[in-house]
Amino acid sequence: MRGFKAFVTGLVAGAALLAAAGAQAYPDRPITMIVPWGAGGGTDATARIIASLLEKDLKQPVNVVNRTGGSGVVGHAAIAQAPADGYTIGLITVEIAMMHWQGLTELTPSSYTPIALVNADPAGVQVPADAPYKSVKELLAAVKASPGKFKASGTGQGGIWHLALAGLLRDQGIDPSSVGWVPSNGAAPGLQDMIAGGVQIAPVSLPEARALIEAGKVKSLAIMDPKPSALFPKVPTLKSETGSDWTMAAWRGIAAPKGLPKDVADKLTAAVKKVYDSKDYQDFMAQRGFGIVWAGPEDYAKFMAKSDADMGTIMKAVGIAK
C-alpha cells in the first residue's frame, strides 16, 4: 500500500513539475496574431506595433495575419475557434459587442479569454468649421427644434459612430430618427461629405477628424468620454457641456480563445503590459492620435460586458437589432 501511495505521490509531483516546465517554456514556437480587419488600417497598424514589441519580450516571432470578411465576423471567429494554447491570439474590436445583435454571429465578448484592453478612441461631435453652433448644447437644441433637418455620416448603417450619435440623442430625450443617417465606408468619406454640405454632423473619433480639424475645416464640439482628449484637450467632454453620462468609443484589445490556461494568460497579460508601458508603443499611438487605455483581464471583461449591453440597448432603439 505504501508503495502504491508513493507511486501516486510521484505521479502527482511529476505532473506538477511537467506543468511548471510547460508554463516556463511558453512560448516555444511562433505565435499568430489574427486581425479581423484589412492591412493598412488603424487596427492593423496597432496590431503590428504590439506584435513587434511582444516578440522582444516573448523571444518568439509574433506573426500578424489579416482575416477579413463578414463585417469582422470571419476574423473574430478565427480567433475564437483556434486551439486555446496561447499560440493563436487576436486583436478584437468593438464590433464583437455589435455583430451578434445584428444576427451576424453567435460570438459575444464572453466567447474569449480577455488578455488586455489597449486602446479606445471615443466618438466626437464634429461639424463644419463655419457651422453656427458654438457648443454641442446648441447643436442638440437645433436638432430637437427641427427633426429631420439634419443628417450625419461616418460609418455604415448600424456602425459604431451611427450608434454613438443615436445613443447621445436618446440620452438627451431626442428621437434618434430625428437625424438621418447617410451610410459611408468610414470616417474619411463621411467627413468629406460633411465638408461638401451633404451632411451636417460627423460623430467620428478625434484622431479620424484630426487632419481636417487642424486644417480649420472642421470643429469638434464635444467628446463622448469622461476625460478630455490628449490630442485636443480643449474639446469639452459631453458631461461638462450637457451633464450627460453617455459615452461611446471604438476600442481594441488582445484576446485569446476561451479556455486558455491561466498561467499562459497571465504570461501574455504581463507581456502586453510591458508593450503598453513602453515608449515605443506610447509614442506610436500618440503620433497617430490613437487613445491609449489599459485594463487587465477582469476589468477588460467588465468593460466588454458594458459595451455589449450599451450596444444592445441602442441597436434595439434604432431598430437594427435582430
Buried (B, 14 or more C-beta within 10 A) or exposed (E): EEEEEEEEEEEEEEEEEEEEEEBEEBBEEEBBBBBBBEEEBBBBBBBBBBBBBBBEBBEBBBEBEBBBEBBBBBBBBBBBEBEBBBBBBBBBBBBBBBBBBBEBBEBBBEBBBBBBBBBBBBBBBBBBEEBEBEBBBBBBBBBBEEBEEBBBBBBBEBBBBBBBBBBBBBBBEBBBBBBBBBBBEBBBBBBBBBBEEEBBBBBBBBBBBBEBBEEEBBBBBBBBBEEBBEBBEEBBBBBEBBEBEBBBBBBBBBBBBEEBBEBBBBBBBEBBBBBBEBEEBEEBBEEBBBBBBBBBBEEBBEBBBEBBEBBBBBBEBBEBBE
